[in-house]
Amino acid sequence: MTMIAVQEKYLDTLKAFGDVNAQINQVIEDYVTRRIIERVRIARENTREFEAKYAMPYATFAERVQLNEDFYNQVSQANPLWEQDALVWRHWSEELQHWNSELNDILNKS
């Protein structure tokens, strides 16, 4: 376990409410959860922009662009910079999966 320095004035107050370590751990969990939710929101917003632009989720797009030559040609013609979009879209999709997984781990632990 890592040690955390807490100002004495806060420690005295926390002791009045019960187990200090449990309270600190709960506060940290709440903070981390809020930060992860913010990351999920940002990633979701970014993936939705691409999903709206290409009218499908990233996994479907990636598969179709690799396996369907007609679709590939259609996308290339409609948007010559689609590969850059795909890289950014993949990043945000992976971010969304990662942070959703982290959030689920926290929520399922409790």
URLINKA-V818142 format. One record per residue. N is the residue number from 1. RES is the residue in three letters. OMEGA is omega in radians with two decimals (* if undefined). D_LAST is the distance of its C-alpha to the last C-alpha in Angstrom with 2 decimals. Layout:
N_RES_OMEGA_D_LAST + N_RES_OMEGA_D_LAST
This chain:
1_MET_3.11_19.20 + 2_THR_3.12_20.82 + 3_MET_3.11_22.47 + 4_ILE_3.11_22.21 + 5_ALA_3.10_25.14 + 6_VAL_3.13_24.56 + 7_GLN_-3.07_27.65 + 8_GLU_-3.12_28.86 + 9_LYS_3.11_29.18 + 10_TYR_3.13_25.46 + 11_LEU_-3.13_24.63 + 12_ASP_3.13_26.88 + 13_THR_3.13_25.27 + 14_LEU_-3.14_21.69 + 15_LYS_3.13_22.90 + 16_ALA_-3.10_23.97 + 17_PHE_3.10_20.44 + 18_GLY_-3.07_19.06 + 19_ASP_-3.08_17.46 + 20_VAL_-3.12_18.30 + 21_ASN_3.13_16.14 + 22_ALA_3.14_12.93 + 23_GLN_-3.14_14.25 + 24_ILE_3.11_15.27 + 25_ASN_3.12_12.07 + 26_GLN_3.12_10.38 + 27_VAL_3.13_13.52 + 28_ILE_3.11_13.48 + 29_GLU_3.11_10.05 + 30_ASP_3.14_11.46 + 31_TYR_-3.14_14.71 + 32_VAL_3.13_13.71 + 33_THR_3.10_11.92 + 34_ARG_3.14_15.19 + 35_ARG_3.12_17.32 + 36_ILE_3.11_15.86 + 37_ILE_3.09_16.35 + 38_GLU_3.10_19.86 + 39_ARG_3.10_20.51 + 40_VAL_-3.14_19.56 + 41_ARG_-3.14_21.91 + 42_ILE_-3.14_24.68 + 43_ALA_3.14_24.49 + 44_ARG_3.11_24.48 + 45_GLU_-3.12_27.48 + 46_ASN_3.11_29.34 + 47_THR_3.13_28.84 + 48_ARG_3.10_29.91 + 49_GLU_-3.14_33.13 + 50_PHE_3.10_34.09 + 51_GLU_3.09_33.05 + 52_ALA_-3.10_35.34 + 53_LYS_-3.07_38.08 + 54_TYR_3.04_38.13 + 55_ALA_3.10_36.93 + 56_MET_3.06_34.36 + 57_PRO_-3.08_31.12 + 58_TYR_-3.08_31.52 + 59_ALA_3.11_31.21 + 60_THR_3.13_33.99 + 61_PHE_-3.11_36.10 + 62_ALA_3.13_35.87 + 63_GLU_-3.10_36.85 + 64_ARG_-3.11_39.66 + 65_VAL_3.12_41.13 + 66_GLN_-2.98_41.33 + 67_LEU_-3.04_42.65 + 68_ASN_-3.07_44.70 + 69_GLU_3.11_47.74 + 70_ASP_3.10_48.68 + 71_PHE_3.11_45.28 + 72_TYR_-3.13_45.47 + 73_ASN_3.11_48.93 + 74_GLN_-3.13_47.90 + 75_VAL_-3.14_45.01 + 76_SER_-3.13_47.26 + 77_GLN_-3.10_49.97 + 78_ALA_-3.08_47.82 + 79_ASN_-3.11_45.90 + 80_PRO_-3.13_47.47 + 81_LEU_-3.08_44.50 + 82_TRP_-3.12_41.93 + 83_GLU_3.07_41.09 + 84_GLN_3.06_39.91 + 85_ASP_-3.09_37.80 + 86_ALA_3.11_36.36 + 87_LEU_3.14_35.37 + 88_VAL_3.13_33.61 + 89_TRP_3.10_32.06 + 90_ARG_3.11_30.76 + 91_HIS_-3.10_29.27 + 92_TRP_3.08_27.38 + 93_SER_3.10_26.30 + 94_GLU_3.07_24.92 + 95_GLU_-3.14_23.21 + 96_LEU_3.11_21.61 + 97_GLN_-3.11_20.41 + 98_HIS_-3.07_19.14 + 99_TRP_3.02_17.16 + 100_ASN_3.10_15.80 + 101_SER_3.11_14.64 + 102_GLU_3.14_13.06 + 103_LEU_3.11_11.27 + 104_ASN_3.10_10.14 + 105_ASP_-3.14_8.92 + 106_ILE_-3.07_6.76 + 107_LEU_-3.14_5.63 + 108_ASN_3.11_5.49 + 109_LYS_-3.04_3.77 + 110_SER_*_0.00
